[in-house]
Amino acid sequence: MKRRVLFLCTGNSARSVLAEATLRAWAGHRFEVFSAGSQPAGTINPYALGQLAAEGIATVGLRSKSWDEFATPGAASMDLVVTVCDSAAAETCPVVFGDFLRAHWGLPDPAAVEGDDEDKREAFRQAHRIVKARLQALLALPAEAWDDSAALKDSLDRIGFVQPEDDASVDG
């Protein structure tokens, strides 16, 4: 059974897109993956696209979109909604997403980094390293973890603190 995962961020132009594209590339057979924003920027940050391309991750079809698309009648229900920026963590998700688990995996906004192109590319590389470490931890969860929502919620919350140098395991 494919689980539906939605990554939310305010602008849906960087962190949530990195998570969406990476999880889709790594485990599209296990997950149906989406991203959206409460106030979408309307375009994907070019440094996010560059980072994904540098990793060989497909960017075709990625777009900055409103979470309202997932709150319409007939929209697919989500199994997991993950906020990836602090401002989105405090926002109320539309109620029509359905019965889903929610986790917060906040990380610094690479788009807010000032400096030259190399400084900005490095910020996106670092953000993507964090995203990848957390997605590896998600993928390391056994399939039966989804059967116990309380234990799964605990694991998902711990994943929100995983850093690239950590072991991918989030077990006790």
Backbone hydrogen bonds in HBPLUS format (Angstrom, degrees):
<---DONOR---> <-ACCEPTOR-->    atom                        ^
c    i                          cat <-CA-CA->   ^        H-A-AA   ^      H-
h    n   atom  resd res      DA  || num        DHA   H-A  angle D-A-AA Bond
n    s   type  num  typ     dist DA aas  dist angle  dist       angle   num
A0003-ARG N   A0030-ARG O   3.14 MM  27  6.63 155.5  2.20 150.7 149.1     1
A0032-GLU N   A0003-ARG O   2.83 MM  29  6.05 159.5  1.87 144.9 150.8     2
A0079-ASP N   A0004-ARG O   2.87 MM  75  5.16 159.4  1.91 134.1 141.1     3
A0080-LEU N   A0004-ARG O   3.10 MM  76  6.46 149.1  2.20 160.0 164.5     4
A0005-VAL N   A0032-GLU O   2.90 MM  27  6.25 160.5  1.94 160.6 166.1     5
A0034-PHE N   A0005-VAL O   2.87 MM  29  6.19 149.1  1.96 159.3 168.4     6
A0006-LEU N   A0080-LEU O   2.92 MM  74  6.36 157.5  1.97 155.6 163.0     7
A0082-VAL N   A0006-LEU O   2.83 MM  76  6.22 161.1  1.87 157.6 164.1     8
A0007-PHE N   A0034-PHE O   2.96 MM  27  6.29 161.7  2.00 135.8 139.3     9
A0036-ALA N   A0007-PHE O   3.00 MM  29  6.49 146.4  2.11 160.1 165.0    10
A0008-LEU N   A0082-VAL O   2.77 MM  74  6.04 162.7  1.80 148.1 153.2    11
A0084-VAL N   A0008-LEU O   2.95 MM  76  6.20 156.6  2.01 175.2 175.0    12
A0009-CYS N   A0036-ALA O   3.15 MM  27  6.62 149.2  2.25 149.7 159.0    13
A0039-GLN N   A0010-THR O   2.84 MM  29  5.29 160.3  1.88 140.9 145.4    14
A0041-ALA N   A0011-GLY O   2.76 MM  30  4.80 160.7  1.79 137.3 131.9    15
A0045-ASN N   A0013-SER O   2.90 MM  32  5.22 163.5  1.93 131.0 136.6    16
A0018-LEU N   A0014-ALA O   2.83 MM   4  6.08 156.5  1.88 159.1 166.7    17
A0019-ALA N   A0015-ARG O   3.04 MM   4  6.31 159.1  2.08 150.4 155.5    18
A0020-GLU N   A0016-SER O   2.91 MM   4  6.07 161.8  1.94 143.3 148.7    19
A0021-ALA N   A0017-VAL O   2.95 MM   4  6.03 173.9  1.96 156.6 156.9    20
A0022-THR N   A0018-LEU O   3.08 MM   4  6.00 156.7  2.13 140.7 147.9    21
A0023-LEU N   A0019-ALA O   2.97 MM   4  5.99 171.4  1.98 153.1 155.9    22
A0024-ARG N   A0020-GLU O   3.01 MM   4  6.08 159.2  2.05 149.7 156.3    23
A0025-ALA N   A0021-ALA O   2.97 MM   4  6.10 152.7  2.05 140.5 147.9    24
A0026-TRP N   A0022-THR O   2.90 MM   4  6.09 157.6  1.95 152.3 158.6    25
A0027-ALA N   A0023-LEU O   2.80 MM   4  5.65 159.2  1.84 149.9 155.1    26
A0028-GLY N   A0024-ARG O   3.02 MM   4  4.39 114.7  2.46 134.0 126.7    27
A0030-ARG N   A0027-ALA O   2.82 MM   3  5.28 149.2  1.92 113.1 122.8    28
A0031-PHE N   A0027-ALA O   2.89 MM   4  6.07 148.7  1.99 157.4 167.6    29
A0037-GLY N   A0065-LYS O   2.82 MM  28  6.14 143.4  1.95 150.2 162.4    30
A0067-TRP N   A0037-GLY O   2.91 MM  30  5.34 142.9  2.05 139.2 137.7    31
A0048-ALA N   A0045-ASN O   2.98 MM   3  5.27 128.2  2.26 105.6 119.3    32
A0049-LEU N   A0045-ASN O   3.12 MM   4  6.54 159.3  2.17 154.6 160.4    33
A0050-GLY N   A0046-PRO O   2.88 MM   4  6.03 152.7  1.95 139.4 147.5    34
A0051-GLN N   A0047-TYR O   2.91 MM   4  6.03 152.8  1.98 139.2 146.0    35
A0052-LEU N   A0048-ALA O   3.00 MM   4  6.24 165.6  2.02 153.3 156.6    36
A0053-ALA N   A0049-LEU O   2.94 MM   4  6.10 163.2  1.97 148.7 153.9    37
A0054-ALA N   A0050-GLY O   2.89 MM   4  6.04 153.0  1.96 144.8 152.4    38
A0055-GLU N   A0051-GLN O   3.18 MM   4  6.43 134.7  2.40 139.8 150.8    39
A0055-GLU N   A0052-LEU O   3.08 MM   3  5.18 133.4  2.31  98.3 111.0    40
A0057-ILE N   A0052-LEU O   2.88 MM   5  5.05 166.4  1.90 150.4 145.7    41
A0056-GLY N   A0053-ALA O   2.96 MM   3  4.92 156.8  2.02 102.8 110.1    42
A0062-LEU N   A0059-THR O   3.15 MM   3  5.66 166.4  2.17 132.5 134.1    43
A0069-GLU N   A0066-SER O   3.16 MM   3  5.99 163.6  2.19 119.2 122.1    44
A0070-PHE N   A0067-TRP O   2.93 MM   3  5.45 152.1  2.01 113.3 121.5    45
A0071-ALA N   A0068-ASP O   2.98 MM   3  4.93 161.8  2.02 105.8 110.9    46
A0075-ALA N   A0072-THR O   2.98 MM   3  5.44 159.2  2.02 138.2 137.3    47
A0078-MET N   A0097-PHE O   3.29 MM  19  6.01 153.4  2.36 149.2 156.6    48
A0101-LEU N   A0079-ASP O   2.95 MM  22  6.16 172.9  1.96 136.9 136.4    49
A0081-VAL N   A0101-LEU O   2.82 MM  20  6.23 156.8  1.88 160.1 167.8    50
A0103-ALA N   A0081-VAL O   2.96 MM  22  6.43 154.4  2.03 154.1 159.9    51
A0083-THR N   A0103-ALA O   2.94 MM  20  6.44 156.3  1.99 158.9 161.0    52
A0105-TRP N   A0083-THR O   2.75 MM  22  5.99 165.7  1.77 176.8 177.7    53
A0107-LEU N   A0084-VAL O   3.25 MM  23  6.18 134.9  2.47 133.4 132.3    54
A0088-ALA N   A0085-CYS O   3.13 MM   3  5.57 123.7  2.46 108.5 121.5    55
A0089-ALA N   A0085-CYS O   3.21 MM   4  6.47 140.1  2.38 147.4 158.9    56
A0089-ALA N   A0086-ASP O   3.19 MM   3  5.12 128.5  2.47  93.3 106.8    57
A0091-GLU N   A0088-ALA O   3.14 MM   3  5.17 151.8  2.23 101.7 110.3    58
A0112-ALA N   A0109-ASP O   3.13 MM   3  5.52 156.1  2.19 108.9 116.0    59
A0113-VAL N   A0110-PRO O   3.23 MM   3  5.54 163.6  2.26 108.1 113.1    60
A0119-ASP N   A0116-ASP O   3.09 MM   3  5.33 117.5  2.50 102.8 117.5    61
A0120-LYS N   A0116-ASP O   3.10 MM   4  6.46 157.6  2.15 154.6 161.2    62
A0121-ARG N   A0117-ASP O   2.81 MM   4  6.07 160.5  1.85 153.5 159.4    63
A0122-GLU N   A0118-GLU O   2.89 MM   4  6.03 158.7  1.94 147.4 153.2    64
A0123-ALA N   A0119-ASP O   3.05 MM   4  6.28 150.5  2.13 141.0 148.8    65
A0124-PHE N   A0120-LYS O   3.08 MM   4  6.40 153.8  2.15 148.9 155.2    66
A0125-ARG N   A0121-ARG O   2.85 MM   4  6.14 152.3  1.93 148.8 157.5    67
A0126-GLN N   A0122-GLU O   2.90 MM   4  6.10 163.4  1.93 152.0 155.7    68
A0127-ALA N   A0123-ALA O   2.98 MM   4  6.16 162.4  2.01 144.4 149.6    69
A0128-HIS N   A0124-PHE O   2.90 MM   4  5.97 157.4  1.95 144.1 150.6    70
A0129-ARG N   A0125-ARG O   2.87 MM   4  6.13 147.5  1.97 145.0 154.5    71
A0130-ILE N   A0126-GLN O   3.09 MM   4  6.42 156.7  2.15 151.0 156.0    72
A0131-VAL N   A0127-ALA O   2.95 MM   4  6.25 165.9  1.97 150.9 155.0    73
A0132-LYS N   A0128-HIS O   2.79 MM   4  5.96 166.4  1.81 153.2 156.8    74
A0133-ALA N   A0129-ARG O   2.99 MM   4  6.19 156.8  2.05 145.0 151.1    75
A0134-ARG N   A0130-ILE O   3.02 MM   4  6.31 159.3  2.07 154.6 159.9    76
A0135-LEU N   A0131-VAL O   2.86 MM   4  6.12 155.5  1.92 152.9 160.6    77
A0136-GLN N   A0132-LYS O   2.85 MM   4  6.01 152.9  1.92 148.7 155.9    78
A0137-ALA N   A0133-ALA O   3.10 MM   4  6.37 150.6  2.19 139.8 147.3    79
A0138-LEU N   A0134-ARG O   2.95 MM   4  6.26 152.1  2.03 144.1 152.0    80
A0139-LEU N   A0135-LEU O   2.86 MM   4  6.09 162.2  1.89 150.5 155.0    81
A0140-ALA N   A0136-GLN O   2.91 MM   4  6.08 128.4  2.19 136.9 150.7    82
A0141-LEU N   A0138-LEU O   3.14 MM   3  5.54 156.1  2.20 108.0 115.2    83
A0145-ALA N   A0142-PRO O   2.86 MM   3  5.42 157.3  1.91 117.5 125.2    84
A0146-TRP N   A0143-ALA O   3.28 MM   3  6.13 161.6  2.31 120.5 123.6    85
A0147-ASP N   A0144-GLU O   2.93 MM   3  5.35 161.8  1.96 114.1 120.1    86
A0148-ASP N   A0145-ALA O   3.43 MM   3  5.92 161.0  2.46 112.0 116.1    87
A0152-LEU N   A0148-ASP O   2.85 MM   4  6.00 160.6  1.89 159.0 165.7    88
A0153-LYS N   A0149-SER O   2.86 MM   4  5.91 156.0  1.92 141.2 147.5    89
A0154-ASP N   A0150-ALA O   3.10 MM   4  6.39 157.0  2.16 144.5 150.0    90
A0155-SER N   A0151-ALA O   2.99 MM   4  6.30 160.5  2.03 149.4 154.4    91
A0156-LEU N   A0152-LEU O   2.79 MM   4  6.04 162.9  1.82 156.9 161.8    92
A0157-ASP N   A0153-LYS O   2.88 MM   4  6.06 154.9  1.94 149.3 156.0    93
A0158-ARG N   A0154-ASP O   3.02 MM   4  6.30 154.3  2.08 147.0 153.8    94
A0159-ILE N   A0155-SER O   2.96 MM   4  6.24 147.6  2.07 146.4 155.8    95
A0160-GLY N   A0157-ASP O   3.15 MM   3  5.32 134.0  2.37  98.4 110.2    96
A0161-PHE N   A0158-ARG O   3.00 MM   3  5.64 167.1  2.02 119.5 123.2    97
A0162-VAL N   A0159-ILE O   2.99 MM   3  5.15 162.3  2.02 112.0 117.8    98
A0166-ASP N   A0163-GLN O   2.89 MM   3  5.41 164.5  1.92 124.0 129.3    99
